Amino acid sequence: MKPLLSICCTSYNHENYIKETLDGFLMQKTNFPIEILIHDDASTDRSAEIIKEYAQKDGRIITILQTENQYSKKIKPWPNFLFPMAKGKYLALCEGDDYWIDPLKLQKQVDFLETHSDFNICFNASKIYIQDTNTFKEDPFRGKFPEILTIKDLARKNYIRTNTVVMRNNFTLPEWFNQLPFGDWPMYLIMIKDNKVKYIDDVMGVYRIHSEGVWSGKDKAKMIEMTLIGLDMLIKSNILPAHINKILLKRYRKYAFKAQKEKFRGYLKSR
């Protein structure tokens, strides 16, 4: 039976976390079929071995195990490996160091999207786990935005944690997407179009912050630099409406000012 939803998971050196991620997938209770696509980008630890062990026990798990790292070649797993394989009408995203804690997460989100055709994305609340201190905290984004968002809201700020997303599998990403230093927020802007985004205020997942994280592990100066590159590429692509590009340009100027401040701080520290 064709799956209604495809879980798309990316992993790289997540040996210490991937079991919790996979258990969160397998605990899902749905009245529709799902498939679980897992891309491991040539991990140098036991991540791929653990993924293979799980796949042998559950036929819904489909593995894409690289022998050569694709990220270093600027080849992103979502548009190049996971999305082309996904058979589902919906895509659920999760990275191999985050996890889900609500067995009804997918059911709740798909139920909403099935009955609201004017929404392209549904996301939920999450807890933040700080790996270094072994502590949880409430997501600082929570309560800072309405339950219904538009492309304007997301252009101003990305409120969406990757592991909370279920979205329609009805979009195509441009070739230059591979060159972006990050992928989730630009992807949401590209695929929302004129539709809306639904927020469900139920804590259904955990977003992990640790020093090896692709984004959370970056220092402030590096995050600002990556944001500037991403904003510049989005604006120059002209793929988004003019009024959205104006918002992005305003953000670009704001981050350019932040970058100058960080450079000045670095100069003072070096003296």
Secondary structure, 3 states (H helix, E strand, C coil): CCCCEEEEEEECCCCCCHHHHHHHHHCCCCCCCEEEEEEECCCCCCHHHHHHHHHHHCCCEEEEECCCCCHHHCCCHHHHHHHHHCCCCEEEEEECCCEECCCCHHHHHHHHHHHCCCEEEEEEEEEEEECCCCEEEECCCCCCCCCEECHHHHHHCCCCCHHHCEEECCCCCCHHHHHCCCCHHHHHHHHHCCCEEEEEEEEEEEEEECCCCCCCCCCHHHHHHHHHHHHHHHHHHCCCCHHHHHHHHHHHHHHHHHHHHHHHHHHHHHC
